[in-house]
Amino acid sequence: MNLEYVPSRANFVLVKVGDGDVIFDAMLRRGVIVRAMRGYKLPEWVRISIGTEEENQRCIAVLQEVLAG
């Protein structure tokens, strides 16, 4: 998807998506929960937890849909 991210060895990854709050709300409305990072002074980022392969594929599909507008 050509998005900036922070490499991680944890169970989540930080992804730069533009307005993290907007992306959080849009994904939540579609049933996918990510965490907006504004509270950590990273307003353009969201934290995406690693799930099952199916959950990860759905998260990616929803993120693509939301970013496409």
PQR file of N, CA, C, O and H, with PARSE charges and radii, in Angstrom:
ATOM      1  N   MET A   1       0.825  -1.205   0.000 -0.4000 1.5000
ATOM      2  CA  MET A   1       0.000   0.000   0.000 -0.0000 2.0000
ATOM      3  C   MET A   1       0.859   1.256   0.000  0.5500 1.7000
ATOM      4  O   MET A   1       0.340   2.368  -0.097 -0.5500 1.4000
ATOM      5  N   ASN A   2       2.159   1.082   0.107 -0.4000 1.5000
ATOM      6  CA  ASN A   2       3.088   2.205   0.051 -0.0000 2.0000
ATOM      7  C   ASN A   2       2.859   3.210   1.182  0.5500 1.7000
ATOM      8  O   ASN A   2       3.006   4.415   0.974 -0.5500 1.4000
ATOM      9  H   ASN A   2       2.581   0.179   0.186  0.4000 1.0000
ATOM     10  N   LEU A   3       2.503   2.735   2.365 -0.4000 1.5000
ATOM     11  CA  LEU A   3       2.318   3.579   3.543 -0.0000 2.0000
ATOM     12  C   LEU A   3       3.562   3.496   4.421  0.5500 1.7000
ATOM     13  O   LEU A   3       4.195   2.446   4.526 -0.5500 1.4000
ATOM     14  H   LEU A   3       2.383   1.756   2.534  0.4000 1.0000
ATOM     15  N   GLU A   4       3.897   4.609   5.042 -0.4000 1.5000
ATOM     16  CA  GLU A   4       5.000   4.607   5.996 -0.0000 2.0000
ATOM     17  C   GLU A   4       4.560   3.834   7.237  0.5500 1.7000
ATOM     18  O   GLU A   4       3.415   3.954   7.673 -0.5500 1.4000
ATOM     19  H   GLU A   4       3.383   5.463   4.956  0.4000 1.0000
ATOM     20  N   TYR A   5       5.463   3.046   7.803 -0.4000 1.5000
ATOM     21  CA  TYR A   5       5.158   2.290   9.015 -0.0000 2.0000
ATOM     22  C   TYR A   5       6.424   2.156   9.844  0.5500 1.7000
ATOM     23  O   TYR A   5       7.530   2.389   9.356 -0.5500 1.4000
ATOM     24  H   TYR A   5       6.393   2.949   7.450  0.4000 1.0000
ATOM     25  N   VAL A   6       6.247   1.779  11.098 -0.4000 1.5000
ATOM     26  CA  VAL A   6       7.360   1.551  11.999 -0.0000 2.0000
ATOM     27  C   VAL A   6       7.554   0.045  12.129  0.5500 1.7000
ATOM     28  O   VAL A   6       6.669  -0.644  12.636 -0.5500 1.4000
ATOM     29  H   VAL A   6       5.349   1.589  11.494  0.4000 1.0000
ATOM     30  N   PRO A   7       8.694  -0.479  11.682 -0.5600 1.5000
ATOM     31  CA  PRO A   7       8.939  -1.917  11.849  0.2800 2.0000
ATOM     32  C   PRO A   7       8.785  -2.315  13.319  0.5500 1.7000
ATOM     33  O   PRO A   7       9.155  -1.557  14.216 -0.5500 1.4000
ATOM     34  N   SER A   8       8.245  -3.489  13.552 -0.4000 1.5000
ATOM     35  CA  SER A   8       7.904  -3.883  14.913 -0.0000 2.0000
ATOM     36  C   SER A   8       8.172  -5.357  15.150  0.5500 1.7000
ATOM     37  O   SER A   8       8.072  -6.186  14.245 -0.5500 1.4000
ATOM     38  H   SER A   8       7.944  -4.104  12.823  0.4000 1.0000
ATOM     39  N   ARG A   9       8.511  -5.654  16.377 -0.4000 1.5000
ATOM     40  CA  ARG A   9       8.609  -7.047  16.823 -0.0000 2.0000
ATOM     41  C   ARG A   9       7.502  -7.354  17.826  0.5500 1.7000
ATOM     42  O   ARG A   9       7.466  -8.424  18.433 -0.5500 1.4000
ATOM     43  H   ARG A   9       8.592  -4.981  17.112  0.4000 1.0000
ATOM     44  N   ALA A  10       6.616  -6.402  17.982 -0.4000 1.5000
ATOM     45  CA  ALA A  10       5.492  -6.546  18.912 -0.0000 2.0000
ATOM     46  C   ALA A  10       4.282  -7.110  18.147  0.5500 1.7000
ATOM     47  O   ALA A  10       4.402  -7.514  16.991 -0.5500 1.4000
ATOM     48  H   ALA A  10       6.645  -5.532  17.490  0.4000 1.0000
ATOM     49  N   ASN A  11       3.136  -7.128  18.800 -0.4000 1.5000
ATOM     50  CA  ASN A  11       1.921  -7.658  18.168 -0.0000 2.0000
ATOM     51  C   ASN A  11       1.111  -6.552  17.486  0.5500 1.7000
ATOM     52  O   ASN A  11      -0.093  -6.699  17.275 -0.5500 1.4000
ATOM     53  H   ASN A  11       3.038  -6.799  19.739  0.4000 1.0000
ATOM     54  N   PHE A  12       1.769  -5.459  17.148 -0.4000 1.5000
ATOM     55  CA  PHE A  12       1.102  -4.374  16.434 -0.0000 2.0000
ATOM     56  C   PHE A  12       2.123  -3.642  15.573  0.5500 1.7000
ATOM     57  O   PHE A  12       3.333  -3.810  15.721 -0.5500 1.4000
ATOM     58  H   PHE A  12       2.747  -5.339  17.319  0.4000 1.0000
ATOM     59  N   VAL A  13       1.592  -2.823  14.666 -0.4000 1.5000
ATOM     60  CA  VAL A  13       2.437  -2.004  13.809 -0.0000 2.0000
ATOM     61  C   VAL A  13       1.818  -0.604  13.761  0.5500 1.7000
ATOM     62  O   VAL A  13       0.596  -0.459  13.744 -0.5500 1.4000
ATOM     63  H   VAL A  13       0.608  -2.687  14.546  0.4000 1.0000
ATOM     64  N   LEU A  14       2.665   0.415  13.740 -0.4000 1.5000
ATOM     65  CA  LEU A  14       2.212   1.791  13.588 -0.0000 2.0000
ATOM     66  C   LEU A  14       2.262   2.138  12.112  0.5500 1.7000
ATOM     67  O   LEU A  14       3.265   1.902  11.438 -0.5500 1.4000
ATOM     68  H   LEU A  14       3.658   0.297  13.754  0.4000 1.0000
ATOM     69  N   VAL A  15       1.154   2.708  11.613 -0.4000 1.5000
ATOM     70  CA  VAL A  15       1.048   3.030  10.193 -0.0000 2.0000
ATOM     71  C   VAL A  15       0.621   4.492  10.051  0.5500 1.7000
ATOM     72  O   VAL A  15      -0.323   4.943  10.699 -0.5500 1.4000
ATOM     73  H   VAL A  15       0.340   2.900  12.160  0.4000 1.0000
ATOM     74  N   LYS A  16       1.335   5.222   9.189 -0.4000 1.5000
ATOM     75  CA  LYS A  16       1.010   6.623   8.926 -0.0000 2.0000
ATOM     76  C   LYS A  16      -0.075   6.672   7.857  0.5500 1.7000
ATOM     77  O   LYS A  16       0.131   6.233   6.726 -0.5500 1.4000
ATOM     78  H   LYS A  16       2.102   4.855   8.662  0.4000 1.0000
ATOM     79  N   VAL A  17      -1.233   7.213   8.231 -0.4000 1.5000
ATOM     80  CA  VAL A  17      -2.411   7.161   7.358 -0.0000 2.0000
ATOM     81  C   VAL A  17      -3.007   8.523   7.036  0.5500 1.7000
ATOM     82  O   VAL A  17      -4.016   8.597   6.335 -0.5500 1.4000
ATOM     83  H   VAL A  17      -1.401   7.569   9.150  0.4000 1.0000
ATOM     84  N   GLY A  18      -2.419   9.582   7.521 -0.4000 1.5000
ATOM     85  CA  GLY A  18      -3.009  10.912   7.339 -0.0000 2.0000
ATOM     86  C   GLY A  18      -3.638  11.353   8.642  0.5500 1.7000
ATOM     87  O   GLY A  18      -2.923  11.575   9.619 -0.5500 1.4000
ATOM     88  H   GLY A  18      -1.599   9.522   8.091  0.4000 1.0000
ATOM     89  N   ASP A  19      -4.939  11.486   8.686 -0.4000 1.5000
ATOM     90  CA  ASP A  19      -5.636  11.844   9.924 -0.0000 2.0000
ATOM     91  C   ASP A  19      -6.057  10.559  10.634  0.5500 1.7000
ATOM     92  O   ASP A  19      -7.045   9.929  10.257 -0.5500 1.4000
ATOM     93  H   ASP A  19      -5.519  11.306   7.892  0.4000 1.0000
ATOM     94  N   GLY A  20      -5.309  10.180  11.652 -0.4000 1.5000
ATOM     95  CA  GLY A  20      -5.564   8.931  12.367 -0.0000 2.0000
ATOM     96  C   GLY A  20      -6.953   8.845  12.973  0.5500 1.7000
ATOM     97  O   GLY A  20      -7.549   7.769  13.016 -0.5500 1.4000
ATOM     98  H   GLY A  20      -4.506  10.691  11.958  0.4000 1.0000
ATOM     99  N   ASP A  21      -7.475   9.980  13.446 -0.4000 1.5000
ATOM    100  CA  ASP A  21      -8.817   9.979  14.041 -0.0000 2.0000
ATOM    101  C   ASP A  21      -9.882   9.669  12.994  0.5500 1.7000
ATOM    102  O   ASP A  21     -10.818   8.915  13.259 -0.5500 1.4000
ATOM    103  H   ASP A  21      -6.990  10.854  13.411  0.4000 1.0000
ATOM    104  N   VAL A  22      -9.740  10.245  11.816 -0.4000 1.5000
ATOM    105  CA  VAL A  22     -10.697  10.007  10.728 -0.0000 2.0000
ATOM    106  C   VAL A  22     -10.646   8.544  10.292  0.5500 1.7000
ATOM    107  O   VAL A  22     -11.685   7.916  10.089 -0.5500 1.4000
ATOM    108  H   VAL A  22      -8.979  10.858  11.601  0.4000 1.0000
ATOM    109  N   ILE A  23      -9.444   8.007  10.152 -0.4000 1.5000
ATOM    110  CA  ILE A  23      -9.284   6.606   9.740 -0.0000 2.0000
ATOM    111  C   ILE A  23      -9.857   5.685  10.811  0.5500 1.7000
ATOM    112  O   ILE A  23     -10.545   4.715  10.493 -0.5500 1.4000
ATOM    113  H   ILE A  23      -8.600   8.517  10.317  0.4000 1.0000
ATOM    114  N   PHE A  24      -9.575   5.985  12.083 -0.4000 1.5000
ATOM    115  CA  PHE A  24     -10.137   5.198  13.184 -0.0000 2.0000
ATOM    116  C   PHE A  24     -11.656   5.145  13.087  0.5500 1.7000
ATOM    117  O   PHE A  24     -12.243   4.064  13.135 -0.5500 1.4000
ATOM    118  H   PHE A  24      -9.016   6.773  12.340  0.4000 1.0000
ATOM    119  N   ASP A  25     -12.296   6.304  12.953 -0.4000 1.5000
ATOM    120  CA  ASP A  25     -13.765   6.364  12.894 -0.0000 2.0000
ATOM    121  C   ASP A  25     -14.316   5.597  11.699  0.5500 1.7000
ATOM    122  O   ASP A  25     -15.280   4.844  11.830 -0.5500 1.4000
ATOM    123  H   ASP A  25     -11.820   7.182  12.914  0.4000 1.0000
ATOM    124  N   ALA A  26     -13.706   5.788  10.538 -0.4000 1.5000
ATOM    125  CA  ALA A  26     -14.196   5.131   9.323 -0.0000 2.0000
ATOM    126  C   ALA A  26     -14.053   3.611   9.413  0.5500 1.7000
ATOM    127  O   ALA A  26     -14.942   2.869   8.994 -0.5500 1.4000
ATOM    128  H   ALA A  26     -12.922   6.400  10.431  0.4000 1.0000
ATOM    129  N   MET A  27     -12.937   3.160   9.959 -0.4000 1.5000
ATOM    130  CA  MET A  27     -12.732   1.716  10.081 -0.0000 2.0000
ATOM    131  C   MET A  27     -13.657   1.129  11.139  0.5500 1.7000
ATOM    132  O   MET A  27     -14.183   0.030  10.962 -0.5500 1.4000
ATOM    133  H   MET A  27     -12.215   3.762  10.299  0.4000 1.0000
ATOM    134  N   LEU A  28     -13.857   1.847  12.229 -0.4000 1.5000
ATOM    135  CA  LEU A  28     -14.759   1.390  13.284 -0.0000 2.0000
ATOM    136  C   LEU A  28     -16.173   1.205  12.738  0.5500 1.7000
ATOM    137  O   LEU A  28     -16.842   0.223  13.060 -0.5500 1.4000
ATOM    138  H   LEU A  28     -13.430   2.739  12.372  0.4000 1.0000
ATOM    139  N   ARG A  29     -16.629   2.148  11.913 -0.4000 1.5000
ATOM    140  CA  ARG A  29     -17.969   2.036  11.308 -0.0000 2.0000
ATOM    141  C   ARG A  29     -18.075   0.797  10.433  0.5500 1.7000
ATOM    142  O   ARG A  29     -19.176   0.296  10.202 -0.5500 1.4000
ATOM    143  H   ARG A  29     -16.086   2.946  11.651  0.4000 1.0000
ATOM    144  N   ARG A  30     -16.953   0.298   9.946 -0.4000 1.5000
ATOM    145  CA  ARG A  30     -16.940  -0.904   9.104 -0.0000 2.0000
ATOM    146  C   ARG A  30     -16.589  -2.155   9.904  0.5500 1.7000
ATOM    147  O   ARG A  30     -16.384  -3.226   9.333 -0.5500 1.4000
ATOM    148  H   ARG A  30     -16.059   0.704  10.133  0.4000 1.0000
ATOM    149  N   GLY A  31     -16.522  -2.015  11.229 -0.4000 1.5000
ATOM    150  CA  GLY A  31     -16.319  -3.172  12.095 -0.0000 2.0000
ATOM    151  C   GLY A  31     -14.883  -3.571  12.339  0.5500 1.7000
ATOM    152  O   GLY A  31     -14.621  -4.668  12.834 -0.5500 1.4000
ATOM    153  H   GLY A  31     -16.689  -1.145  11.693  0.4000 1.0000
ATOM    154  N   VAL A  32     -13.934  -2.691  11.999 -0.4000 1.5000
ATOM    155  CA  VAL A  32     -12.518  -2.981  12.231 -0.0000 2.0000
ATOM    156  C   VAL A  32     -11.981  -1.938  13.214  0.5500 1.7000
ATOM    157  O   VAL A  32     -12.087  -0.734  12.980 -0.5500 1.4000
ATOM    158  H   VAL A  32     -14.146  -1.800  11.597  0.4000 1.0000
ATOM    159  N   ILE A  33     -11.411  -2.416  14.304 -0.4000 1.5000
ATOM    160  CA  ILE A  33     -10.927  -1.514  15.348 -0.0000 2.0000
ATOM    161  C   ILE A  33      -9.417  -1.368  15.251  0.5500 1.7000
ATOM    162  O   ILE A  33      -8.675  -2.346  15.339 -0.5500 1.4000
ATOM    163  H   ILE A  33     -11.325  -3.394  14.494  0.4000 1.0000
ATOM    164  N   VAL A  34      -8.975  -0.121  15.068 -0.4000 1.5000
ATOM    165  CA  VAL A  34      -7.567   0.249  15.169 -0.0000 2.0000
ATOM    166  C   VAL A  34      -7.493   1.303  16.259  0.5500 1.7000
ATOM    167  O   VAL A  34      -8.526   1.714  16.788 -0.5500 1.4000
ATOM    168  H   VAL A  34      -9.578   0.673  14.997  0.4000 1.0000
ATOM    169  N   ARG A  35      -6.316   1.738  16.598 -0.4000 1.5000
ATOM    170  CA  ARG A  35      -6.190   2.744  17.646 -0.0000 2.0000
ATOM    171  C   ARG A  35      -5.564   4.003  17.071  0.5500 1.7000
ATOM    172  O   ARG A  35      -4.454   3.958  16.540 -0.5500 1.4000
ATOM    173  H   ARG A  35      -5.477   1.403  16.168  0.4000 1.0000
ATOM    174  N   ALA A  36      -6.263   5.121  17.172 -0.4000 1.5000
ATOM    175  CA  ALA A  36      -5.715   6.419  16.778 -0.0000 2.0000
ATOM    176  C   ALA A  36      -4.622   6.799  17.774  0.5500 1.7000
ATOM    177  O   ALA A  36      -4.752   6.534  18.969 -0.5500 1.4000
ATOM    178  H   ALA A  36      -7.165   5.157  17.603  0.4000 1.0000
ATOM    179  N   MET A  37      -3.569   7.406  17.296 -0.4000 1.5000
ATOM    180  CA  MET A  37      -2.401   7.671  18.142 -0.0000 2.0000
ATOM    181  C   MET A  37      -2.230   9.141  18.510  0.5500 1.7000
ATOM    182  O   MET A  37      -1.160   9.534  18.976 -0.5500 1.4000
ATOM    183  H   MET A  37      -3.464   7.621  16.325  0.4000 1.0000
ATOM    184  N   ARG A  38      -3.266   9.963  18.311 -0.4000 1.5000
ATOM    185  CA  ARG A  38      -3.183  11.389  18.657 -0.0000 2.0000
ATOM    186  C   ARG A  38      -2.775  11.581  20.116  0.5500 1.7000
ATOM    187  O   ARG A  38      -2.008  12.492  20.427 -0.5500 1.4000
ATOM    188  H   ARG A  38      -4.135   9.644  17.933  0.4000 1.0000
ATOM    189  N   GLY A  39      -3.268  10.749  20.995 -0.4000 1.5000
ATOM    190  CA  GLY A  39      -2.945  10.858  22.417 -0.0000 2.0000
ATOM    191  C   GLY A  39      -1.469  10.652  22.714  0.5500 1.7000
ATOM    192  O   GLY A  39      -0.995  10.999  23.796 -0.5500 1.4000
ATOM    193  H   GLY A  39      -3.890  10.009  20.742  0.4000 1.0000
ATOM    194  N   TYR A  40      -0.749  10.094  21.768 -0.4000 1.5000
ATOM    195  CA  TYR A  40       0.699   9.879  21.904 -0.0000 2.0000
ATOM    196  C   TYR A  40       1.473  10.879  21.040  0.5500 1.7000
ATOM    197  O   TYR A  40       2.650  10.683  20.738 -0.5500 1.4000
ATOM    198  H   TYR A  40      -1.134   9.811  20.890  0.4000 1.0000
ATOM    199  N   LYS A  41       0.778  11.962  20.650 -0.4000 1.5000
ATOM    200  CA  LYS A  41       1.359  13.015  19.814 -0.0000 2.0000
ATOM    201  C   LYS A  41       1.774  12.511  18.431  0.5500 1.7000
ATOM    202  O   LYS A  41       2.753  12.981  17.851 -0.5500 1.4000
ATOM    203  H   LYS A  41      -0.179  12.121  20.896  0.4000 1.0000
ATOM    204  N   LEU A  42       1.011  11.547  17.919 -0.4000 1.5000
ATOM    205  CA  LEU A  42       1.216  10.997  16.573 -0.0000 2.0000
ATOM    206  C   LEU A  42      -0.130  11.047  15.826  0.5500 1.7000
ATOM    207  O   LEU A  42      -0.699  10.000  15.518 -0.5500 1.4000
ATOM    208  H   LEU A  42       0.216  11.166  18.391  0.4000 1.0000
ATOM    209  N   PRO A  43      -0.641  12.252  15.536 -0.5600 1.5000
ATOM    210  CA  PRO A  43      -2.000  12.376  14.985  0.2800 2.0000
ATOM    211  C   PRO A  43      -2.182  11.772  13.599  0.5500 1.7000
ATOM    212  O   PRO A  43      -3.315  11.525  13.187 -0.5500 1.4000
ATOM    213  N   GLU A  44      -1.111  11.531  12.878 -0.4000 1.5000
ATOM    214  CA  GLU A  44      -1.233  10.984  11.523 -0.0000 2.0000
ATOM    215  C   GLU A  44      -1.104   9.456  11.491  0.5500 1.7000
ATOM    216  O   GLU A  44      -1.069   8.856  10.416 -0.5500 1.4000
ATOM    217  H   GLU A  44      -0.190  11.732  13.213  0.4000 1.0000
ATOM    218  N   TRP A  45      -1.035   8.843  12.653 -0.4000 1.5000
ATOM    219  CA  TRP A  45      -0.741   7.409  12.735 -0.0000 2.0000
ATOM    220  C   TRP A  45      -1.877   6.641  13.410  0.5500 1.7000
ATOM    221  O   TRP A  45      -2.628   7.192  14.214 -0.5500 1.4000
ATOM    222  H   TRP A  45      -1.064   9.330  13.525  0.4000 1.0000
ATOM    223  N   VAL A  46      -1.982   5.363  13.065 -0.4000 1.5000
ATOM    224  CA  VAL A  46      -2.847   4.432  13.782 -0.0000 2.0000
ATOM    225  C   VAL A  46      -2.018   3.210  14.161  0.5500 1.7000
ATOM    226  O   VAL A  46      -1.027   2.881  13.508 -0.5500 1.4000
ATOM    227  H   VAL A  46      -1.372   4.916  12.411  0.4000 1.0000
ATOM    228  N   ARG A  47      -2.443   2.556  15.221 -0.4000 1.5000
ATOM    229  CA  ARG A  47      -1.814   1.303  15.639 -0.0000 2.0000
ATOM    230  C   ARG A  47      -2.739   0.173  15.218  0.5500 1.7000
ATOM    231  O   ARG A  47      -3.925   0.166  15.549 -0.5500 1.4000
ATOM    232  H   ARG A  47      -3.248   2.824  15.751  0.4000 1.0000
ATOM    233  N   ILE A  48      -2.184  -0.774  14.490 -0.4000 1.5000
ATOM    234  CA  ILE A  48      -2.949  -1.925  14.015 -0.0000 2.0000
ATOM    235  C   ILE A  48      -2.385  -3.169  14.677  0.5500 1.7000
ATOM    236  O   ILE A  48      -1.214  -3.502  14.497 -0.5500 1.4000
ATOM    237  H   ILE A  48      -1.221  -0.768  14.221  0.4000 1.0000
ATOM    238  N   SER A  49      -3.220  -3.849  15.439 -0.4000 1.5000
ATOM    239  CA  SER A  49      -2.804  -5.091  16.089 -0.0000 2.0000
ATOM    240  C   SER A  49      -2.792  -6.224  15.077  0.5500 1.7000
ATOM    241  O   SER A  49      -3.615  -6.262  14.163 -0.5500 1.4000
ATOM    242  H   SER A  49      -4.171  -3.578  15.585  0.4000 1.0000
ATOM    243  N   ILE A  50      -1.863  -7.138  15.245 -0.4000 1.5000
ATOM    244  CA  ILE A  50      -1.764  -8.310  14.382 -0.0000 2.0000
ATOM    245  C   ILE A  50      -2.788  -9.333  14.856  0.5500 1.7000
ATOM    246  O   ILE A  50      -2.871  -9.637  16.046 -0.5500 1.4000
ATOM    247  H   ILE A  50      -1.194  -7.108  15.988  0.4000 1.0000
ATOM    248  N   GLY A  51      -3.558  -9.855  13.924 -0.4000 1.5000
ATOM    249  CA  GLY A  51      -4.570 -10.858  14.253 -0.0000 2.0000
ATOM    250  C   GLY A  51      -4.326 -12.134  13.476  0.5500 1.7000
ATOM    251  O   GLY A  51      -3.197 -12.461  13.109 -0.5500 1.4000
ATOM    252  H   GLY A  51      -3.490  -9.608  12.957  0.4000 1.0000
ATOM    253  N   THR A  52      -5.407 -12.840  13.237 -0.4000 1.5000
ATOM    254  CA  THR A  52      -5.314 -14.045  12.397 -0.0000 2.0000
ATOM    255  C   THR A  52      -5.125 -13.605  10.942  0.5500 1.7000
ATOM    256  O   THR A  52      -5.294 -12.428  10.622 -0.5500 1.4000
ATOM    257  H   THR A  52      -6.324 -12.575  13.535  0.4000 1.0000
ATOM    258  N   GLU A  53      -4.781 -14.535  10.076 -0.4000 1.5000
ATOM    259  CA  GLU A  53      -4.613 -14.193   8.661 -0.0000 2.0000
ATOM    260  C   GLU A  53      -5.894 -13.585   8.095  0.5500 1.7000
ATOM    261  O   GLU A  53      -5.847 -12.599   7.359 -0.5500 1.4000
ATOM    262  H   GLU A  53      -4.643 -15.491  10.336  0.4000 1.0000
ATOM    263  N   GLU A  54      -7.027 -14.172   8.437 -0.4000 1.5000
ATOM    264  CA  GLU A  54      -8.318 -13.657   7.967 -0.0000 2.0000
ATOM    265  C   GLU A  54      -8.574 -12.242   8.483  0.5500 1.7000
ATOM    266  O   GLU A  54      -8.993 -11.370   7.722 -0.5500 1.4000
ATOM    267  H   GLU A  54      -7.065 -14.973   9.034  0.4000 1.0000
ATOM    268  N   GLU A  55      -8.326 -12.013   9.763 -0.4000 1.5000
ATOM    269  CA  GLU A  55      -8.513 -10.679  10.344 -0.0000 2.0000
ATOM    270  C   GLU A  55      -7.580  -9.663   9.691  0.5500 1.7000
ATOM    271  O   GLU A  55      -7.986  -8.538   9.403 -0.5500 1.4000
ATOM    272  H   GLU A  55      -7.985 -12.721  10.382  0.4000 1.0000
ATOM    273  N   ASN A  56      -6.341 -10.057   9.462 -0.4000 1.5000
ATOM    274  CA  ASN A  56      -5.375  -9.163   8.829 -0.0000 2.0000
ATOM    275  C   ASN A  56      -5.804  -8.806   7.413  0.5500 1.7000
ATOM    276  O   ASN A  56      -5.685  -7.651   7.003 -0.5500 1.4000
ATOM    277  H   ASN A  56      -6.011 -10.972   9.696  0.4000 1.0000
ATOM    278  N   GLN A  57      -6.300  -9.778   6.666 -0.4000 1.5000
ATOM    279  CA  GLN A  57      -6.752  -9.520   5.299 -0.0000 2.0000
ATOM    280  C   GLN A  57      -7.940  -8.571   5.293  0.5500 1.7000
ATOM    281  O   GLN A  57      -8.020  -7.671   4.457 -0.5500 1.4000
ATOM    282  H   GLN A  57      -6.397 -10.716   6.999  0.4000 1.0000
ATOM    283  N   ARG A  58      -8.861  -8.773   6.228 -0.4000 1.5000
ATOM    284  CA  ARG A  58     -10.017  -7.867   6.327 -0.0000 2.0000
ATOM    285  C   ARG A  58      -9.570  -6.465   6.698  0.5500 1.7000
ATOM    286  O   ARG A  58     -10.064  -5.490   6.131 -0.5500 1.4000
ATOM    287  H   ARG A  58      -8.796  -9.504   6.907  0.4000 1.0000
ATOM    288  N   CYS A  59      -8.646  -6.348   7.638 -0.4000 1.5000
ATOM    289  CA  CYS A  59      -8.133  -5.037   8.051 -0.0000 2.0000
ATOM    290  C   CYS A  59      -7.507  -4.319   6.862  0.5500 1.7000
ATOM    291  O   CYS A  59      -7.762  -3.133   6.656 -0.5500 1.4000
ATOM    292  H   CYS A  59      -8.245  -7.140   8.098  0.4000 1.0000
ATOM    293  N   ILE A  60      -6.703  -5.008   6.090 -0.4000 1.5000
ATOM    294  CA  ILE A  60      -6.060  -4.404   4.927 -0.0000 2.0000
ATOM    295  C   ILE A  60      -7.103  -3.961   3.905  0.5500 1.7000
ATOM    296  O   ILE A  60      -7.011  -2.861   3.360 -0.5500 1.4000
ATOM    297  H   ILE A  60      -6.495  -5.972   6.257  0.4000 1.0000
ATOM    298  N   ALA A  61      -8.089  -4.810   3.647 -0.4000 1.5000
ATOM    299  CA  ALA A  61      -9.136  -4.474   2.676 -0.0000 2.0000
ATOM    300  C   ALA A  61      -9.911  -3.235   3.124  0.5500 1.7000
ATOM    301  O   ALA A  61     -10.177  -2.345   2.316 -0.5500 1.4000
ATOM    302  H   ALA A  61      -8.163  -5.703   4.090  0.4000 1.0000
ATOM    303  N   VAL A  62     -10.268  -3.175   4.393 -0.4000 1.5000
ATOM    304  CA  VAL A  62     -11.019  -2.031   4.912 -0.0000 2.0000
ATOM    305  C   VAL A  62     -10.151  -0.779   4.892  0.5500 1.7000
ATOM    306  O   VAL A  62     -10.631   0.299   4.542 -0.5500 1.4000
ATOM    307  H   VAL A  62     -10.052  -3.898   5.048  0.4000 1.0000
ATOM    308  N   LEU A  63      -8.890  -0.907   5.260 -0.4000 1.5000
ATOM    309  CA  LEU A  63      -7.991   0.252   5.227 -0.0000 2.0000
ATOM    310  C   LEU A  63      -7.856   0.777   3.806  0.5500 1.7000
ATOM    311  O   LEU A  63      -7.879   1.991   3.599 -0.5500 1.4000
ATOM    312  H   LEU A  63      -8.500  -1.783   5.544  0.4000 1.0000
ATOM    313  N   GLN A  64      -7.716  -0.098   2.832 -0.4000 1.5000
ATOM    314  CA  GLN A  64      -7.643   0.332   1.431 -0.0000 2.0000
ATOM    315  C   GLN A  64      -8.918   1.066   1.015  0.5500 1.7000
ATOM    316  O   GLN A  64      -8.862   2.101   0.351 -0.5500 1.4000
ATOM    317  H   GLN A  64      -7.697  -1.083   3.000  0.4000 1.0000
ATOM    318  N   GLU A  65     -10.059   0.522   1.412 -0.4000 1.5000
ATOM    319  CA  GLU A  65     -11.352   1.138   1.090 -0.0000 2.0000
ATOM    320  C   GLU A  65     -11.452   2.527   1.701  0.5500 1.7000
ATOM    321  O   GLU A  65     -11.856   3.479   1.033 -0.5500 1.4000
ATOM    322  H   GLU A  65     -10.105  -0.319   1.952  0.4000 1.0000
ATOM    323  N   VAL A  66     -11.087   2.640   2.962 -0.4000 1.5000
ATOM    324  CA  VAL A  66     -11.188   3.925   3.671 -0.0000 2.0000
ATOM    325  C   VAL A  66     -10.228   4.954   3.064  0.5500 1.7000
ATOM    326  O   VAL A  66     -10.601   6.110   2.867 -0.5500 1.4000
ATOM    327  H   VAL A  66     -10.759   1.867   3.504  0.4000 1.0000
ATOM    328  N   LEU A  67      -9.016   4.543   2.774 -0.4000 1.5000
ATOM    329  CA  LEU A  67      -8.048   5.482   2.212 -0.0000 2.0000
ATOM    330  C   LEU A  67      -8.417   5.914   0.797  0.5500 1.7000
ATOM    331  O   LEU A  67      -8.059   7.010   0.366 -0.5500 1.4000
ATOM    332  H   LEU A  67      -8.713   3.603   2.935  0.4000 1.0000
ATOM    333  N   ALA A  68      -9.126   5.061   0.081 -0.4000 1.5000
ATOM    334  CA  ALA A  68      -9.564   5.401  -1.279 -0.0000 2.0000
ATOM    335  C   ALA A  68     -10.703   6.410  -1.278  0.5500 1.7000
ATOM    336  O   ALA A  68     -11.012   7.027  -2.297 -0.5500 1.4000
ATOM    337  H   ALA A  68      -9.417   4.170   0.431  0.4000 1.0000
ATOM    338  N   GLY A  69     -11.325   6.566  -0.100 -0.4000 1.5000
ATOM    339  CA  GLY A  69     -12.404   7.536   0.022 -0.0000 2.0000
ATOM    340  C   GLY A  69     -13.713   6.901  -0.199  0.5500 1.7000
ATOM    341  O   GLY A  69     -14.744   7.571  -0.134 -0.5500 1.4000
ATOM    342  H   GLY A  69     -11.074   6.066   0.729  0.4000 1.0000
TER
END
